[in-house]
Amino acid sequence: MLSNISPIDGRYEKDTQELKLFFSEEALIKYRIKIEIEYLIALCSVVHIKELKPLSSRKKTELRNLYNKFSTKDAKHVKKIEEKTNHDVKAVEYFISDKLKRSGSTKLIPWIHFALTSEDINNLSYSLMWQDGLIHVYLPTLRKVISKLKSLAKKYNSTAMLAMTHGQPATPTTIGKELAVFCNRLQRQTIYIRAHKLQGKLGGATGTWGAHLAAYSRADWLHFTQHFIKSLRLEPNLITTQIEPHDSIVESYQSIIRINSILIDFCQDIWQYISRGIFKQKRIAEEIGSSTMPHKINPINFENAEGNLGISNSMLSHFCMKLPISRLQRDLSDSTVLRNQGIALAYSLLAIKNILKGLNRLSVDKTSTKNELNKHWEVLAEAIQTILRKNGQIDAYEKLKELTRGKKISQETIKNFINSIKLSKTDKEYLLSLTPETYIGLSSKLAGLI
């Protein structure tokens, strides 16, 4: 680990290692073998291919064990073959051929990669890798953050705090309501990710099924392709060039970008809440906040998350601009980009885990929060001028502007003003009872809606 160039496989390996099952070189080879094997099994059921017969359940299991029981030793074997072929997908084909020879299934060897181009295997593999990484690692971790936010939002749904607009004191809110905003935003994005379908193609060298049709003109290759791609839990894209144009996977990348951006916004807000004393962080005895200032407890989890979310967005943004563009039928510039999709997701996953760690260290400093509110009685100016308007005073806004704009106002100043103006008894009593801590509108109720 100390010699690794990337911190993903070095410093942060313990937080990102789950993604190795889906995005490592070994995983990529395994997914390619899966596509090749499943395609071979599917071909054996095409009635127009008289040279092949449907396989027994036992034979299917034997073939599927090539990827279900795929090992690091097998991966090294494939890479050894690739040293000679200088072609990664062809190395997979030769690896499968060798396995079939050893098992006595030589008749199946000509049908491995039959009528396909490398991109048929690659586009399906990369989509499955991304889909599985999201489903099995990323989304469950994100749901933990959402669950924690929901819990905190409900816990502090009535805990008033000073809001800030343009960095200036504004109408009070509650801590729970502010956390509920982020919870709601994240929940919406996860719904979109789960509903989104990744596409795949299997149309041969230039997306025409030319070789397929040349060999078996009576076979319904479009129907075969649709059925096969759907069996992989992907959506068939029948109209392509040599490559699947990557639009659908880019849409998924953009969903992660949106989530990353929401979380950057969240980290920056929490950072400021900690700075203001609204949140305090749990002290860990052995931990050091500063090499020279012993008193420090820095919001390092949120700072780390913010930085890593930015790296993830930078990479994903490049993918989104690059992948939909390919010269004519194809060029290989997409290949090297797609190999890095796991790294982009790893930075986002790392950030989410840091946010979760940070949230688990937070508690509200109610004394500090209340003291901050009580320093800003001027925030009641909104409520007062609105009730004055209700009572028909045309210069209500101007009166409160003159009283409060750019000034620190005390409780006494506010009460003296209220007593000096003509209002109905009910409205005056309400305003005299109002405090920055109670002027929170529907915040408590809103926090309960998530």
N, C-alpha and C positions, 0 to 999 in steps of 0.2 A: 504493500500500500504506500509506503514512503517513497517509492520510485515512480508511482503513477503520475502521469501528466495531468489527467483530469481529476478534480476534487470529487466528482461523482463516484469514481471507483477508488478514491483515496480517502480523504478526510471525511466525506459524507457517505461512505459505502454502507455503513450500518443502517442508514435511513433510506437508502435507495435500492438495496440489494434485491428486494422483491421483484423489481422490474427486469432483472437479469433473465427471469423465466420467459420473458416476452420480447426483449430487445437486444440480447447479446448476439454475438456472431453464431454461437451454438444454437440459440433459439431460432434465428433466421434460417439456418440450415434445416432444423427440425420442421419448421412451417413449410418450407419448400418440399420436403419429403412428404409431408402430409398431403399437400395439394397433388403431387405426382401420384401418390398411392390412391387417393380418393378418385382421381381422374381415371386411373387404370381400372379400378373396380367398376366405375360407372360405364366405361367403354364395354366391359364384358356383358352388360345388360342391353346393349344396342342390338336390336333384332337383325338389322341389316348387315352387321359385321359377323358373317358366317364363320369366320376363322376363330371367333371367341365364343365361349359359353358362359352363362352366369356362374359366378363363383359360389362355392358352398360357404356356409357361415364360418366353418373352420378355416377355410382358405382366406377369407376376408380378415379374420382375426389375426392370422399369421402375417398377412401383409401389413395390417395396421400396427402390428407390434414393431414394425420398422421405425415408426415415429413415436408410438406410445412408450416403447422401451429404449428410445434413442439415448445414447450415453455420450459423455465427454470423449471417450475413446473413439466412438463412431464419428464424432465431429472432427477429431484430429485426422481420422482416416480420409474424410471428405476433403479436408484442407490439403492433405498430402496429394490427393488426386488433382486438386486445383493447381498445385505447383506445376504440374505438367500441362494441363489443359489451358491454364490462364483464363478460365471461364468458370465462374462459380456455379451456374445452373447446370452446365454440362457435367461438372464434377458430381453433382447430386444424382444426375441420371446414371452415370457410370457406377456410383456407389450402390444404387438400387439394383442395377444389372448384376453386379458382383454378388449381392445378397441373394438374388433370384437364382443365379447359377448354383450357388452353394446349397440352396434348398430344393434343387431339382425342378425349378419352375422356368426352365429356359424358353418355353413357348411364349411366355408373357413378355420376354425381354424386348422384342420389336415394338411392343405397344406402349412402352414407357415413353412419355413425352411425345406421343403420336400426334403429328400435324400441328404441334404447338410451337410458339416462340417463347423465348425466355420471359418476356413481359407477361405472358399469360400466367406463369407461375409467380412471378415477382409481385404483380399488382394484388393478387389474391393473398399472398403471404403477408405483405406489408399492411394490408387492410385488416387482416385477422389479428396480426400482432398488435396493432393500435387498438382495435376493438377489445381484445382480451385484456390488454394492459389497463384500459379504462375501466372495464367491468370488474375485474378481479382485484385491482390495487388502487387506482386513482379515486374512483367514485366512493368506495367504502371509506377511504380516508377523509375525503371531503365531507361525507355524511357525518363523520364524527365531529368535524368543526361545526357544521350546521346544527347538530344536536346540542353541542356545548353552547353555542350562541343562543339557541332557543331556551335552554335551561337558564342562562344568565338573564335573558330578556324577561322571562317570567319572574325570576327572583327579584329583579330590580325594576319591575314595571311601574312602580309608584315612587321610585327614588328620584326626586327632582334634581336637575342639574341646570346650570347656566348654559344656554345654547350660544353659539357664535355664528354670526354671518359676516363675511368679509373680515373675520378675525376680531370682530367687535361684539360686545355683549348684546344679546338678542333675547327674544321671547323664550322663557324657560321650557325645557322638555323633560323627559325622564331618561335615565340611563337605559332602562329596558326598551323604550321606544327606539332609541338610536341603534341599539344592537339588533332590534327586530328589523330595521331597515336593511341591514346587511344580510341577515338571515333570509329575508324575503327575496332579495336579489339573487342570492346563491341558489335558493330552491328553484327559482324560475329557470336558471341556466341548467341545472341538473336534469330537469324535466325535458328540456330541449335536447340535451346530449343523449338521453336514453331513447328518445323518440326518433332520433336521426338515424338514417340508414346509409351505410357505406356501400359503394358500388364496386362491381368487379367485371372484368371482361375475359373472354376466352375465345377470341375470334381469329387467332393465328397471326401470321407475319404482318399483315396490313389491315387486320380487322375485317376480312372478307370471307373467312372460312374457306379460302381457296383450296388448300391442301385437303381439308376434310371432304369437301365436295368432290374433288378429283378422285379420291379413293372410294367414296361411297355417296353417290349422287342422289340415292333414294332416301337416305337418312334425313330426318328433320333435325338439323344441327342447331337451329335456333331454339327449338323446344328443349333439346338435350342441354344446351348451354344454360337456359333459364332454370331448368330443374336442378342442374349441378350447382350453379352459383347460389341458388336459394338454399340448397342443402348445407351450405357453408355459413348460413345466416347473413348473407350479403344480398344486395339488390343488383340484378343483372343490368349491365349497360351494354346494349347490343350495337350501338352505333358509335364506333371508335376508329382511331387510326391503329397503328401497331400498339400504342399504349392506351390504357385507360387514362383519361385526361386529368385525373386527380382532383376534379372539382369537389367531389363529395368528401374526400379526406381533408381537403382544405377547409371545407365548411366545419368539419369537426375541430380542426386546429383553431379556427376562429372562435369556437365556443370556449376553448381553453384560454385563449387570449382574453376573452371577455371576463372569464372567471378570475384570471390573474389580475386584470385591471381593477376589478371590484375589490380583490384582496389587497392590492397595493393601496387603494383608497382607505380600506379598513385599517391596515397597519399604520398608515400615517395619522389617522384619527386617534387610534389607541395610543400611539406614541405621544400625541399632544395631550390626551387625557391623563396619561401618567405624569407628564411634565407639569400639568396644572394641579396635580394632587387629587384628581378625582379617583383614579385607581392607584393602589399601592401593590407592590410585588412581594410575593413570599420570599423571605430571606432563606438562602441555603448556606449553611454554616461554612462549608469548605470552598464555596465559590468566591471568586475575586472579580470585582467590577472594574477596577482600575489598578494599574501597576504602581500608581503613586498616590491615589486618593482613596483611602481605605473605606470611606463612607458610601461609595457608589454602589447602587444596584441598577445597572443599565438595562434598558428594554431590548436586550440583544436578540431575543427570539423574533421580535417584530422587525427589527432592523435587518437581520439575516434574511427573513422571509421577503422583505421588500426588495432587497438586492437580487435574490434568486428568482423572484417573479419577473423582474425586469430582464434577466438573462433569458428566461424561458420565452418571454414575449418577443425579444429580439430575434431569437431563432425561429419561432413559429411565424413571425411576420415575414421573415425571409422565405420560409417555405411557402407561405400563402401567395407571395408575389412570384416566386420562381416556378413552382410545380405546374400551374396551369399553362405554362408556356413551353412549347417544344417545337423545334424546327421540323416542318413538314410532318412526315410520319413519326419521327422520333429522333431525339439525341440522348446521349447518356448522362447529361448533366443532372437529370432528376434522380438518377441512381445513387450518387454519392450524397445527395441531400436527404433522401428518404432513410438512409442508414442512420441518420442523426435524430430521427423523430423520438427515439427513446430517451436521448439526452435532454431534449427540450421538456419532455414530460417529467423526467427525473428532477429537474430544477423546480418545476411546479410542485411536485410531490414533496420534495424537501422543504419547500416554503410552507406548505400546508401543515406538515408535521411540526415545524417550528411555531406556527401560529397556535396549534393545539397545545404545545408545551407552554407557550406564553399565556394562553387563556387559563390554563390550569394553575398559574401562579398569581392570577389577579384577584383582588378583592376591592370593594369600594371603600374609600375613606369617607365615611358619611359626614364626619365633622368638617373636614376640609371642603367637601362639596357644599355643605350648608353655609359655611363661612363665605365661600366665593359668591353664592347667591345673595347673601345678605349685604354684600358690598355694592350691589347693583340694583337698587330700588328704581332706578330710572327705567328698567325694562317694563315696568307697569304702565309706562306712558301710552303704550299701544292700547291696552285695555281701557284706560281712562278716556282717551280721545275718541275711542269707538263708542263708548257709552254716552259721551257728550254729543256725538253725532246723532245717536239714537234719540236723544232729547232735543234735537233740533238746533243745536248750536253750530252755525255755519263756519265759525273760525276755530273749531275744536282742535284741529291738527296744529294750527299756528300757535295756539296757547301752550300746548304741550311741547312744541318745538322750542319756544322761547324759554320754557321752564327747564327743559332737560338736555337739549342738544349739546353734546360735547362736555357734559358736566357729570360729576359724581353726585348723585342725589341720595339723601338719607331718608329713612322711614318717616322722620318728623316732617321733612319738607313735603313729601307726598301727602301725608295726612292733613297738613295745614292747607295745601292746595285743594284737596277734596272738600274740606269743610268750608272753603271760601266760595265754592261754585254752587249754582242753583241746579239741584237734581231732585228727582223723586226720592222719597224716603227709602224705598226698596233698593234703588240703584246706589244711593249714597252708602247705605249700610253694607251692601255687597263690596263696594270699592274699599271701604274702610277695613273690611275683614280680609281683603286680598293681600297676599304676600308673594314675593318672588317664588317661594317654595310651593305655594298652592296654585300659582298661575301656570298650569300645565295642560290645559285644554283636555283633549281626549287621549293624551299620551298613554295613560295606564290601559285604556281599552284597546288601543292600537297594538300595544305590545302583546296582548293576548290573542290577536288575530292570526298569528303565525302557526 
